[in-house]
Amino acid sequence: MPAIRKPAASKFLLRLMSSLRRDAEKLSVKEGVSLNQFINVAVAEKLAHLQHEERLQRRPKITAPMIAKALGSRDRPTNHPPEEGDRLPKGYEAKDGTVEVEKAITAAPQRGTSKLTQRGTQEYRREQKKKRARENSRA
């Protein structure tokens, strides 16, 4: 039978630099919480940040086909007509009934997308440029 582990101690001796403790005490008073609660929240926030960064590292990299698929799904027909003010602008042209992915992607980086998304967008543009070059060379 495996050994039963003791639960973590609820008390933990923490040595802080005096200047760090002074600043933490001032901020805890300003926040209206105890120093203990302030430090608990600070540690929880730091852990959440580090865990989030870890998840981002494990997340699959965004590729051009993923972007094209996501943008293409926006052009699926529905059984509902568009709401007023939600119609396509004049001069918009769809190619073969699909969204003009290139137009949508061109606007994407200006909306504050992440560097990862921008890399995917650049990759997509390179692929499209090569595709056009191949089509032009055949003609």
N, C-alpha and C positions, 0 to 999 in steps of 0.2 A: 504494500500500500504506500502511495507517495506521501511524503511528509507534508503536513499542513503548514502553509506559510502564515506567519503572523501578519495582521493588517499593518499597513504603514502607520507609523506613529503620528498622532495628531499634533504633537508639538515638535517643532523643528528649530533648532538654534541657528540663527542666521547672523553672520557678522557682516555688517555694512560699513563702508567708509563713512566717517562722520559727516562729511559734506553730502553724501548721497542720502543718508538717513535724514539729515536736516531738510533737504529738498523734498523728500518723500513725506515727511511729517507736515511741512507747509502745504503741500498739495492735498494731502489727505484731509486736513482741516478745511481747506478751501472747498473740497468736494463734499464735506460733511460726513465722512466715514472714518472708521478707525484706521490706524496705520496697518494693522493686520489685514483688514479688508482691502485696503488700497494695494498692498503687496500681493495679496491673492489674486486680485483682478489683473494687476500688471503681469504676473506670471502666466495667468490664463490667456491673456491677450498675446503674449509672446509665443506661447505654445500653439495657439490657433494660427498665428502667422507662419510659424515654421512648418506646421502640418499642411497648411495651404500651399506653401512653396513646394513641399514634397509631392503633393498631389499633382501640381502643375508639371513637375518634372516627369512624372509617370504617365501623364496624359498623352495620348497619341498626337503626333505632330500633324498640324493642319496641312493638307495637300490641295493642289489645284482641283483635282476631281471632287474632293469633299466640298470645296467652295462652290463649284459649278452645280453639284447636286443640291446643295442647300438653296442656292439662288434659283435653280430650276424648279424647285418644289413650290416656290412662291407663285408660279405662273399656271398652276393647275387650275382647270376650270372647276367652278362650284355650281351648285344649284341656285345660288343667290346672286341677284344683280348687284353691282357695286353700289355702295352708298353714295349719296350726293357729296361731292367734293373729294371722292375717292376714285375718280376716273383717270385714265391715262392722259397725259398732257398731249396737246395738239402736236403733230409732227412725230410722235412716237411710232416707230416701226418695229414690228416683231418679225423675226426670221423663222419661217416654217412653223409658226404658231407657238414659238418658245420665247422666253424672256431674252432680251439682248443682254447676255451675261456680261459682256465686255463693258457696256455702259454702266451697269450696276456696280461692277467691280472697280471701275475707274473712280467712282464716287466714294467707295468704302473707306480708304485711308483718311479722307478728310473728316470722317465722323468719329475720330478718336479711337481707331482700332488698335489693337496691340501690335507689337513688332512681329509677333509670331504670325498674326493674320496678314500683316503687310508682306511678310516673306512669302506666304502662300499666294497672295495676290500677284506679287512679282513673278513667282514661278508660273502661275497661270498665264500671265501676259507673255512670258517667254515662250511657253508652249503654243499659245495662239499665234505668235509671230512666226514660229517655225512652221506651223500648220499652213498659214497663209503663203509662206515662201514655197512650201512644197506644192500647194495648189497652183501658184503662179508659174512654177517651173513646168508643171504638166501642161499648162495652156499654151 
